[in-house]
Amino acid sequence: MVKRIILGLALFFLVFSLASCQTVQGIGSDITWIGEAGAEILEQ
C-alpha cells in the first residue's frame, strides 16, 4: 500500500515537473529531485 502511494506521488510530481520544465537540464534536475525525495521517504 505504501509503495503504491509513493509511486503515485512520484508519477504526479514527474508529470507536473515535465509540464513545467522547458529545458532538458530542467527536466534532469527535477527527476533527480524526485529520486532523492523518494529515497528519503524509503529510508524512514
PyMOL Python script that loads the backbone (N, CA, C, O; Angstrom):
from pymol import cmd

cmd.read_pdbstr("""\
ATOM      1  N   MET A   1       0.829  -1.193   0.000  1.00  0.00           N
ATOM      2  CA  MET A   1       0.000   0.000   0.000  1.00  0.00           C
ATOM      3  C   MET A   1       0.874   1.257   0.000  1.00  0.00           C
ATOM      4  O   MET A   1       0.613   2.205  -0.741  1.00  0.00           O
ATOM      5  N   VAL A   2       1.906   1.253   0.834  1.00  0.00           N
ATOM      6  CA  VAL A   2       2.796   2.414   0.918  1.00  0.00           C
ATOM      7  C   VAL A   2       3.538   2.603  -0.400  1.00  0.00           C
ATOM      8  O   VAL A   2       3.725   3.732  -0.854  1.00  0.00           O
ATOM      9  N   LYS A   3       3.957   1.507  -1.010  1.00  0.00           N
ATOM     10  CA  LYS A   3       4.678   1.608  -2.282  1.00  0.00           C
ATOM     11  C   LYS A   3       3.784   2.197  -3.366  1.00  0.00           C
ATOM     12  O   LYS A   3       4.260   2.948  -4.217  1.00  0.00           O
ATOM     13  N   ARG A   4       2.490   1.865  -3.348  1.00  0.00           N
ATOM     14  CA  ARG A   4       1.571   2.421  -4.340  1.00  0.00           C
ATOM     15  C   ARG A   4       1.404   3.929  -4.138  1.00  0.00           C
ATOM     16  O   ARG A   4       1.307   4.683  -5.106  1.00  0.00           O
ATOM     17  N   ILE A   5       1.372   4.355  -2.891  1.00  0.00           N
ATOM     18  CA  ILE A   5       1.244   5.782  -2.597  1.00  0.00           C
ATOM     19  C   ILE A   5       2.494   6.522  -3.065  1.00  0.00           C
ATOM     20  O   ILE A   5       2.396   7.579  -3.689  1.00  0.00           O
ATOM     21  N   ILE A   6       3.660   5.972  -2.765  1.00  0.00           N
ATOM     22  CA  ILE A   6       4.924   6.591  -3.176  1.00  0.00           C
ATOM     23  C   ILE A   6       5.007   6.654  -4.695  1.00  0.00           C
ATOM     24  O   ILE A   6       5.400   7.674  -5.260  1.00  0.00           O
ATOM     25  N   LEU A   7       4.635   5.562  -5.352  1.00  0.00           N
ATOM     26  CA  LEU A   7       4.663   5.538  -6.814  1.00  0.00           C
ATOM     27  C   LEU A   7       3.699   6.573  -7.385  1.00  0.00           C
ATOM     28  O   LEU A   7       4.028   7.268  -8.347  1.00  0.00           O
ATOM     29  N   GLY A   8       2.527   6.674  -6.802  1.00  0.00           N
ATOM     30  CA  GLY A   8       1.561   7.666  -7.263  1.00  0.00           C
ATOM     31  C   GLY A   8       2.072   9.077  -7.114  1.00  0.00           C
ATOM     32  O   GLY A   8       1.932   9.896  -8.022  1.00  0.00           O
ATOM     33  N   LEU A   9       2.669   9.366  -5.966  1.00  0.00           N
ATOM     34  CA  LEU A   9       3.221  10.707  -5.748  1.00  0.00           C
ATOM     35  C   LEU A   9       4.363  10.996  -6.709  1.00  0.00           C
ATOM     36  O   LEU A   9       4.464  12.100  -7.245  1.00  0.00           O
ATOM     37  N   ALA A  10       5.224  10.008  -6.928  1.00  0.00           N
ATOM     38  CA  ALA A  10       6.349  10.199  -7.848  1.00  0.00           C
ATOM     39  C   ALA A  10       5.839  10.480  -9.261  1.00  0.00           C
ATOM     40  O   ALA A  10       6.352  11.368  -9.942  1.00  0.00           O
ATOM     41  N   LEU A  11       4.835   9.732  -9.699  1.00  0.00           N
ATOM     42  CA  LEU A  11       4.277   9.964 -11.033  1.00  0.00           C
ATOM     43  C   LEU A  11       3.612  11.337 -11.123  1.00  0.00           C
ATOM     44  O   LEU A  11       3.728  12.029 -12.135  1.00  0.00           O
ATOM     45  N   PHE A  12       2.919  11.719 -10.058  1.00  0.00           N
ATOM     46  CA  PHE A  12       2.280  13.034 -10.008  1.00  0.00           C
ATOM     47  C   PHE A  12       3.312  14.143 -10.180  1.00  0.00           C
ATOM     48  O   PHE A  12       3.137  15.044 -11.001  1.00  0.00           O
ATOM     49  N   PHE A  13       4.395  14.070  -9.395  1.00  0.00           N
ATOM     50  CA  PHE A  13       5.428  15.100  -9.481  1.00  0.00           C
ATOM     51  C   PHE A  13       6.163  15.047 -10.811  1.00  0.00           C
ATOM     52  O   PHE A  13       6.563  16.082 -11.343  1.00  0.00           O
ATOM     53  N   LEU A  14       6.340  13.854 -11.348  1.00  0.00           N
ATOM     54  CA  LEU A  14       7.015  13.721 -12.633  1.00  0.00           C
ATOM     55  C   LEU A  14       6.212  14.394 -13.742  1.00  0.00           C
ATOM     56  O   LEU A  14       6.766  15.125 -14.563  1.00  0.00           O
ATOM     57  N   VAL A  15       4.919  14.146 -13.761  1.00  0.00           N
ATOM     58  CA  VAL A  15       4.063  14.744 -14.789  1.00  0.00           C
ATOM     59  C   VAL A  15       4.092  16.268 -14.700  1.00  0.00           C
ATOM     60  O   VAL A  15       4.232  16.949 -15.716  1.00  0.00           O
ATOM     61  N   PHE A  16       3.961  16.802 -13.492  1.00  0.00           N
ATOM     62  CA  PHE A  16       3.945  18.252 -13.357  1.00  0.00           C
ATOM     63  C   PHE A  16       5.324  18.866 -13.593  1.00  0.00           C
ATOM     64  O   PHE A  16       5.423  19.985 -14.099  1.00  0.00           O
ATOM     65  N   SER A  17       6.387  18.148 -13.234  1.00  0.00           N
ATOM     66  CA  SER A  17       7.715  18.699 -13.493  1.00  0.00           C
ATOM     67  C   SER A  17       8.010  18.711 -14.985  1.00  0.00           C
ATOM     68  O   SER A  17       8.650  19.639 -15.481  1.00  0.00           O
ATOM     69  N   LEU A  18       7.551  17.693 -15.708  1.00  0.00           N
ATOM     70  CA  LEU A  18       7.761  17.682 -17.157  1.00  0.00           C
ATOM     71  C   LEU A  18       6.941  18.771 -17.833  1.00  0.00           C
ATOM     72  O   LEU A  18       7.370  19.352 -18.830  1.00  0.00           O
ATOM     73  N   ALA A  19       5.778  19.041 -17.296  1.00  0.00           N
ATOM     74  CA  ALA A  19       4.934  20.081 -17.869  1.00  0.00           C
ATOM     75  C   ALA A  19       5.510  21.470 -17.609  1.00  0.00           C
ATOM     76  O   ALA A  19       5.329  22.382 -18.416  1.00  0.00           O
ATOM     77  N   SER A  20       6.205  21.629 -16.481  1.00  0.00           N
ATOM     78  CA  SER A  20       6.700  22.952 -16.126  1.00  0.00           C
ATOM     79  C   SER A  20       8.100  23.237 -16.661  1.00  0.00           C
ATOM     80  O   SER A  20       8.492  24.400 -16.766  1.00  0.00           O
ATOM     81  N   CYS A  21       8.853  22.208 -16.995  1.00  0.00           N
ATOM     82  CA  CYS A  21      10.225  22.399 -17.481  1.00  0.00           C
ATOM     83  C   CYS A  21      10.229  22.552 -18.991  1.00  0.00           C
ATOM     84  O   CYS A  21       9.492  21.876 -19.709  1.00  0.00           O
ATOM     85  N   GLN A  22      11.073  23.451 -19.449  1.00  0.00           N
ATOM     86  CA  GLN A  22      11.158  23.651 -20.892  1.00  0.00           C
ATOM     87  C   GLN A  22      12.560  23.351 -21.410  1.00  0.00           C
ATOM     88  O   GLN A  22      12.836  23.557 -22.592  1.00  0.00           O
ATOM     89  N   THR A  23      13.439  22.873 -20.554  1.00  0.00           N
ATOM     90  CA  THR A  23      14.783  22.534 -20.995  1.00  0.00           C
ATOM     91  C   THR A  23      15.140  21.131 -20.529  1.00  0.00           C
ATOM     92  O   THR A  23      14.586  20.639 -19.546  1.00  0.00           O
ATOM     93  N   VAL A  24      16.046  20.500 -21.218  1.00  0.00           N
ATOM     94  CA  VAL A  24      16.498  19.166 -20.842  1.00  0.00           C
ATOM     95  C   VAL A  24      17.180  19.209 -19.480  1.00  0.00           C
ATOM     96  O   VAL A  24      16.998  18.296 -18.675  1.00  0.00           O
ATOM     97  N   GLN A  25      17.945  20.229 -19.211  1.00  0.00           N
ATOM     98  CA  GLN A  25      18.623  20.371 -17.924  1.00  0.00           C
ATOM     99  C   GLN A  25      17.595  20.494 -16.800  1.00  0.00           C
ATOM    100  O   GLN A  25      17.775  19.904 -15.735  1.00  0.00           O
ATOM    101  N   GLY A  26      16.544  21.236 -17.017  1.00  0.00           N
ATOM    102  CA  GLY A  26      15.499  21.392 -16.005  1.00  0.00           C
ATOM    103  C   GLY A  26      14.799  20.080 -15.710  1.00  0.00           C
ATOM    104  O   GLY A  26      14.511  19.771 -14.553  1.00  0.00           O
ATOM    105  N   ILE A  27      14.525  19.307 -16.751  1.00  0.00           N
ATOM    106  CA  ILE A  27      13.892  18.004 -16.561  1.00  0.00           C
ATOM    107  C   ILE A  27      14.816  17.085 -15.772  1.00  0.00           C
ATOM    108  O   ILE A  27      14.368  16.373 -14.873  1.00  0.00           O
ATOM    109  N   GLY A  28      16.091  17.099 -16.104  1.00  0.00           N
ATOM    110  CA  GLY A  28      17.065  16.256 -15.389  1.00  0.00           C
ATOM    111  C   GLY A  28      17.146  16.609 -13.914  1.00  0.00           C
ATOM    112  O   GLY A  28      17.222  15.717 -13.070  1.00  0.00           O
ATOM    113  N   SER A  29      17.132  17.879 -13.594  1.00  0.00           N
ATOM    114  CA  SER A  29      17.212  18.272 -12.188  1.00  0.00           C
ATOM    115  C   SER A  29      15.935  17.899 -11.442  1.00  0.00           C
ATOM    116  O   SER A  29      15.987  17.530 -10.269  1.00  0.00           O
ATOM    117  N   ASP A  30      14.790  17.994 -12.115  1.00  0.00           N
ATOM    118  CA  ASP A  30      13.530  17.599 -11.482  1.00  0.00           C
ATOM    119  C   ASP A  30      13.491  16.101 -11.227  1.00  0.00           C
ATOM    120  O   ASP A  30      13.046  15.667 -10.164  1.00  0.00           O
ATOM    121  N   ILE A  31      13.945  15.311 -12.179  1.00  0.00           N
ATOM    122  CA  ILE A  31      13.967  13.856 -11.995  1.00  0.00           C
ATOM    123  C   ILE A  31      14.911  13.491 -10.867  1.00  0.00           C
ATOM    124  O   ILE A  31      14.608  12.601 -10.071  1.00  0.00           O
ATOM    125  N   THR A  32      16.048  14.159 -10.785  1.00  0.00           N
ATOM    126  CA  THR A  32      16.990  13.917  -9.693  1.00  0.00           C
ATOM    127  C   THR A  32      16.343  14.245  -8.355  1.00  0.00           C
ATOM    128  O   THR A  32      16.486  13.488  -7.395  1.00  0.00           O
ATOM    129  N   TRP A  33      15.635  15.367  -8.283  1.00  0.00           N
ATOM    130  CA  TRP A  33      14.977  15.761  -7.039  1.00  0.00           C
ATOM    131  C   TRP A  33      13.923  14.736  -6.623  1.00  0.00           C
ATOM    132  O   TRP A  33      13.818  14.396  -5.444  1.00  0.00           O
ATOM    133  N   ILE A  34      13.147  14.244  -7.584  1.00  0.00           N
ATOM    134  CA  ILE A  34      12.124  13.245  -7.281  1.00  0.00           C
ATOM    135  C   ILE A  34      12.772  11.958  -6.770  1.00  0.00           C
ATOM    136  O   ILE A  34      12.272  11.345  -5.827  1.00  0.00           O
ATOM    137  N   GLY A  35      13.872  11.552  -7.382  1.00  0.00           N
ATOM    138  CA  GLY A  35      14.572  10.353  -6.924  1.00  0.00           C
ATOM    139  C   GLY A  35      15.114  10.505  -5.523  1.00  0.00           C
ATOM    140  O   GLY A  35      15.014   9.580  -4.717  1.00  0.00           O
ATOM    141  N   GLU A  36      15.683  11.650  -5.219  1.00  0.00           N
ATOM    142  CA  GLU A  36      16.205  11.894  -3.874  1.00  0.00           C
ATOM    143  C   GLU A  36      15.085  11.928  -2.837  1.00  0.00           C
ATOM    144  O   GLU A  36      15.233  11.395  -1.738  1.00  0.00           O
ATOM    145  N   ALA A  37      13.971  12.555  -3.190  1.00  0.00           N
ATOM    146  CA  ALA A  37      12.835  12.611  -2.257  1.00  0.00           C
ATOM    147  C   ALA A  37      12.281  11.215  -2.013  1.00  0.00           C
ATOM    148  O   ALA A  37      11.939  10.877  -0.880  1.00  0.00           O
ATOM    149  N   GLY A  38      12.189  10.410  -3.044  1.00  0.00           N
ATOM    150  CA  GLY A  38      11.718   9.026  -2.892  1.00  0.00           C
ATOM    151  C   GLY A  38      12.657   8.205  -2.025  1.00  0.00           C
ATOM    152  O   GLY A  38      12.208   7.403  -1.205  1.00  0.00           O
ATOM    153  N   ALA A  39      13.964   8.402  -2.202  1.00  0.00           N
ATOM    154  CA  ALA A  39      14.936   7.671  -1.398  1.00  0.00           C
ATOM    155  C   ALA A  39      14.833   8.055   0.077  1.00  0.00           C
ATOM    156  O   ALA A  39      14.949   7.201   0.956  1.00  0.00           O
ATOM    157  N   GLU A  40      14.617   9.334   0.342  1.00  0.00           N
ATOM    158  CA  GLU A  40      14.467   9.781   1.729  1.00  0.00           C
ATOM    159  C   GLU A  40      13.227   9.176   2.378  1.00  0.00           C
ATOM    160  O   GLU A  40      13.256   8.797   3.549  1.00  0.00           O
ATOM    161  N   ILE A  41      12.146   9.087   1.621  1.00  0.00           N
ATOM    162  CA  ILE A  41      10.917   8.509   2.145  1.00  0.00           C
ATOM    163  C   ILE A  41      11.126   7.034   2.466  1.00  0.00           C
ATOM    164  O   ILE A  41      10.671   6.551   3.502  1.00  0.00           O
ATOM    165  N   LEU A  42      11.807   6.324   1.584  1.00  0.00           N
ATOM    166  CA  LEU A  42      12.025   4.892   1.796  1.00  0.00           C
ATOM    167  C   LEU A  42      12.972   4.618   2.966  1.00  0.00           C
ATOM    168  O   LEU A  42      12.882   3.566   3.598  1.00  0.00           O
ATOM    169  N   GLU A  43      13.869   5.546   3.257  1.00  0.00           N
ATOM    170  CA  GLU A  43      14.805   5.376   4.372  1.00  0.00           C
ATOM    171  C   GLU A  43      14.119   5.499   5.720  1.00  0.00           C
ATOM    172  O   GLU A  43      14.613   4.965   6.713  1.00  0.00           O
ATOM    173  N   GLN A  44      12.998   6.187   5.775  1.00  0.00           N
ATOM    174  CA  GLN A  44      12.312   6.418   7.046  1.00  0.00           C
ATOM    175  C   GLN A  44      11.663   5.207   7.533  1.00  0.00           C
ATOM    176  O   GLN A  44      11.038   5.226   8.594  1.00  0.00           O
TER     177      GLN A  44
END
""", "prot")
cmd.dss("prot")
cmd.show_as("cartoon", "prot")
cmd.util.cbc("prot")
cmd.orient("prot")
